[in-house]
C-alpha cells in the first residue's frame, strides 16, 4: 500500500481563506431594518388614524364639469379636482366634489351633512360650526343621499357619524387638518 504524503499547510490555508461573514450579515440586516422599520411604523400609524383609509386616486387638476374616473369613496377622499379651492367656511348649497377634493389636498377637512329642509340644514350647520370652532381649514357642506347624517373627509380618510359626536369629530379634524398633500 502506497502511502500518500499529506500536503503541507492544507488545513491551515482553508482556515485562512475562509472569510468572516458576520460583518456582512450584520450590515445587510441593519440596512434591511432601516428599510423595513419605517414601512412598518407608517403602516401601524395609518391603521391607528381615525376613520377609514382609501387608496389615493391622485391629484390631477381638471376643469369643473370634466368627466373623470369615479371616486373610490362617497364622499370622495382624493382624486381629480379643480385648480380652485372652495372658500373655507359653511355652505347651505351643494358644492362640487371636484372643488372640495382640492380643499382636502390643501390640508382641509370637509364636514358633510345630509342635505335636508332649510331648517334641518340650519341645525346641521350650527352643530358642525360648534364642533369646528377654532379650526381654519374646514368646509361644512351638504351632500345629497348620504347613508349617514354626517361624514368627515380628509385626504384618503373618511369617517361617518349618525349624530354629532364632538369628541370623535374633533379627533378626526385634529388628525388631518393642516396636512398638505401636494407632491414635493
N, C-alpha and C positions, 0 to 999 in steps of 0.2 A: 504494500500500500504506500502510495506516494504521499509524502507529507506536503501540505500546502503551507506556504510561508504567509503568515499574516502580513497584510500591508501596513506599513508604518503610518501611524497617525490617522488611520481611517476613522476611528471613533471620535477623535479629537476634532477633525475637520468638519464632521457633521454637526457637532455641537457649536462650533464656531460659525458656521454658515446659517444655522437656524436663527431666524430673525425673532425678535421680541415683538409680538403683535399687540401687546397690551396698550401701548400708546395710541396705536391706530384705532383699536376698538373703543377706547375711552374717547378719543377725538370724534369719531363717527357718531357715537352715542350722544355726545354733547351737542353736536350740530343737529342731530335729529330732534333732540329735546328742545332746542331753540326754535326749531320749525314747528313742531307739533304742539308745544305748550301754548303759544298764543292762539292757535286754532281752537284748542280745547277750551281755553279761558273765554274766548269770544262766543263759542257755541253755548257754553253754560250761561254766560251773561245774557245772550239773545233769548234763551229759553226762559230766563227769570224776569224778563221785562214784562210790564203789564200788557194785556191784550194778546191778540193772535197775530203771528207773523206771516207775511206774504212775500213771495219772491218778487224782486224788483222787476218791473217792466220797462225800466229805463227812464230817460228824461228828455225824449225827443220834443222839440218845440214845433207846434203846428198852429195853423190859423184856426180860430174858433169856427166850428162847423165842418172842419175837415174830418172825413171818415178815418178811423184808426182801429187798431185791434181792440177787442173788448177788454175792459179792465178785469183783472183776476179777483177782485173783491167788490163788494157792494155794501157801502160806499167805497170808492176807489182809494188805494193807498200808494200808488205810483203809476207811472206810465206817461203817455203822450199828454202834453199840456201846452197852453198858450204861453207866449213870452211875457204876458201881462199878469200881474197878481190881482186878486180881488182886494179891496181895501180891508184892512183888519177891522173887525167890529161885528155888529149884529145885522142880520137880514131877515125880512119877513117874506121875501120873494125867493123863488128857486134860483140858485146860482149855477152856472155851467160847471160840470165836473172838471172840465179841462182847465178852468181858471183856478179852481180850488186846489187841484193837484199841484199847481205851481206854488201855491202858498205853503203846502207841506214840504216841497223841495227846499224852500227857503226857511225851514225850521218852524213852520207853523203847525198848529193843531186845529183841526176842524171839529167843532161840536155840532153835530147834526141833530135835528129833532124831526119827528114825523109831522109832515105838513097837515094842518087841520083847518078848523074855522079860525077866523081872525082872533077870537077870544082865546082859543087854545094856543094859537101861535104866540100871542102876547104873554100868556102864562109860561110857555116853554122858554121864550127868550129871557124873561125876567128871572126865572130859576137858573138858567145857564149863565146869565151875566153875573149872578151872585157867586156861582162856582168859579168862574173865570176871573173874578176881580183880582187885579194886581198882575195879571199876565199880559204881555204886549203882543205876542204873535198868536192870536186866537181869532178864528172866524166862527160865528154862530150862524147856522143856515138851515133852512127847512129842506126836507127831502121827501119826495112822494114815495109811497109804497114801501116804506122801510119795515122790516119784520119786527123791529123793536121800537120803543118810543124814542130812545136816544142811541147815538153811536158816536164814538170819538175816533178820529183817524189822525195818524201821523205817517210820515214816510215809512211804508212797509208794515204798519201796525194798525190794528182795528180792535176796538173793544166796544161791546154792545151793553146797553143798560135798559132795563124795563122801566126804571124810575130814577129819579135824581138820587145819586149816591155821591155826595160832596167829597168824601174822603177818597173813594175809588176813582172818581173823575179827576180830582187834583193830583192823585198819584200818577195817572196817565199823563196829564199835562206836564207835571214836573219831570217825568222821564224823557220827554221828547221836545218840549218847547225850546226853541232857540238853536237846535242842532241843524246846521246847514248840510244839505245833501248834494250840492253841486260837485261834479267831478273836479279833482285837483290836478 
